[in-house]
Amino acid sequence: WNTTGAFIGKLIDLLPSAPIDGTDDNQSLIYDVFLATPLLPSGALYHKVKFSGNEQPGNNEDLIGHVVDAYSHHVLVDSEFEILISDIQGIIAPDHSVILFDPQAHTYNRDSGYWDKGPDQIQLFQTLHDCNQFCKALGL
């Protein structure tokens, strides 16, 4: 995950309200607490991949994708079917290392945020996910 150098911030002073006249909003925040992370590496040698969608389980075809799919499955099982990590994206570097970023979660209590679809999405993942060699090796 893109955590090296990341920090949690909290606004001390309120920012101006979002504009209502249709102009771009480039200064308001929804919450007063936020997570800031370093810029991700980019360029011709780096490849951005969307491993899964918020409502679409990843059934990837390549080795790295299979590992990420198994990770989602592992989190679900390890959390006793209360948390599903979805919408996983990553940057694959020239050395084949992967930095994951921008995940969403679906929770049994539907309390992880706006995009959380709760038990229905957890059940859909269980129905649509195709276990791969890594799921099987982990005994999922």
Buried (B, 14 or more C-beta within 10 A) or exposed (E): EBEEEEEEEEEEEEEEEEEEEEEEEEEEEEEEEEEEBEEBEEEEEEEEBEBBEBBEBBBBEEEBBBBBBBBBBBBBEEBEBBBBBBBBBBBBEEEEEBBBBEBBBBBBEBEBEEEBBBBEBBBBBEEEBEBBEBBEEBEB
